[in-house]
Amino acid sequence: MQSRNNIKQRNKVIQGLRSFKDTLPKNIKRIIIKKGHIFSETLNNWKYMVGDDLFKVCYPKSFKNSNKLGASYLLIMVKRGHEVDIEYSKKKILDKINSYFGYSVVEKLKFVSFDDDQTNFKKNKISHNVTNSKYMNKIIDIKNDKIKKSLIELSKLFKQK
């Protein structure tokens, strides 16, 4: 591999195979490091942070990082009827999240309740026909049989879910 200097974006450019994170611009890397990492780690470890009982009735929706005007907060979606349980364990959740990261990442928790019946209706409506006729026609037009079969199998799996 050879390296050369490039003054437009990066100090060094490595020719050959690179990881995906090395190909991203610096500005996008900063955004992913600041916000995306915290939210993705929170999603991955949500069951550990809140426990089994609360895991069944709530999930994190978004993370807003702190700025000059406001504090950082985590938006949590809660099933209707379980808001009181979440409110009582708010301090425990905050402590677990901040202790997991090792510093004060989240300062507030905001709760939004949702009705479970409506989400089941939407899921059934979406799973009824996953692949549109437009995409199915594109799949049928593929000349490679192996790729065509694998895409059709993939669409069948989505229909089952």
N, C-alpha and C positions, 0 to 999 in steps of 0.2 A: 504494500500500500504506500502511496505517496501522499505527502501533505504539502499544501501550499497556502499562502496567505491570501485572504479575500477580505477586503476592507468594507464591502457593502453590508454584510450582515454578521458574519462570525469572524473571529480572529483566525481560526484554522479550519480548513475543509479537508476531511479525510475522504479520499477516493476509494471506492470499493463498497462492500456491504456495510451499512450503518443501521443502527437501531432507529426505530420510529421517532423516539424522543429527540434524537440528534437532528432530525430533518425539520422539526418544527421551528418557526421563528421565535425569537427571544420573548416577544410580547405575549405570545400565546403560552409559552412555557411558564411565564410568571403567573398568568391567570390560573392555569391548571395546578400549579404548585400551591398557590394561596387558597383557592376555593375548592377545586375539584378533589383534591386529596382529602380534605377534611370531610366532605360530604360522602365520598365513596367509602372511606374508612368507617364512618358512622353507619352507613347502610350495611356494610359487611358484618359489623359487630353489634347490630341493633339488638339482637336477641340476648346477648351477654349484658348489654348496658341496661336494659329495662326488665329483663326477666321473662319467664315463660308466660305468665298470666297477662302482662301488659303487651307482650309481643303479638298476641292474638288480636288485640283490639286497636292497635295504633301502629303507625309507621312514619318515618321522616319524609317530608315532601321536598323541602328545599333548605338551603343554608344561606344566610345573608351575612357577609363579613362586615366588620365594624368600619365606620368611616367617621368623618368629622362631626356629622350630625347625629348619628345613632350608634347604638351598641350592636354587637353581633348577636344574631338570634337564629334558632332552629325552628322551622315551621313543621309541626307534627299534625298529621291527620288522625282523628280519633273517631271511632264508631259512636254513633248516637247512643246515649245512655251510660257511657263509660267515662264521661268527662270528669266526674268527681274523683274517680279512682286515679286518673292521671294527674289531676290537680294536687291531690294529697301526696303523690310520689314525685312531684316536680323537683324538689330539692335533691332527692336521691339520684334522679336521672342526671341533673346538672353536675353533681359531684362525680358520678361515674364517668360521664363524657370527658370532663376536664381532667380527671385522674388518668384516664386512658391515654390522652394526648400528652400529659405531663405539664401542661400550662393551661391558663384560662382561655379556652377557645370559644365557648358559648357563654354568653352572659345572661340571655333570656331564652325562654321557651314560649312559643306562641302556639295555641291550639286551634284547630279548625275541625268542627265535627262534620261527619258525612253519614248519610243514611245507607246502610248496607243493602237494602232492597233495591235501590236505584242502581248501585254498581253491579249487582248480579244481572239486572235487566240489560245493562249496557254490554256486559261481557257476553251474554247470550246472543245479543244482536250482532256483535262484531264477529264472534266465532262461527256464525251461521255460514258466511261465505267469505273465507279469508282471502283467497286469490280472486281478484277481479277477472272478468272475461278478457280485459285488455292484457293483463299479465299472463293469463293462461294461453292466449293466442301467441304471445311472445315466446312462451316456453315451448309450445308446439312447433314453432318455426325454427327452433334450434336443431342444427343438423347432427350434432354429436349425440348419439343415443344414451351414452352413460350419463352425460350432464343432464339431459332431458329427464331421464328416469329419476335421478337424484333430486332434481328440483320438484318433480311431481310428488315424490315421497316426502319431501320437506313440507310441501303444502298440505299433505294429508295429515302429518303430525300436528300442524298448527290447527287443523280443523278439529282434531280429537280433543285438544286442550280447550 
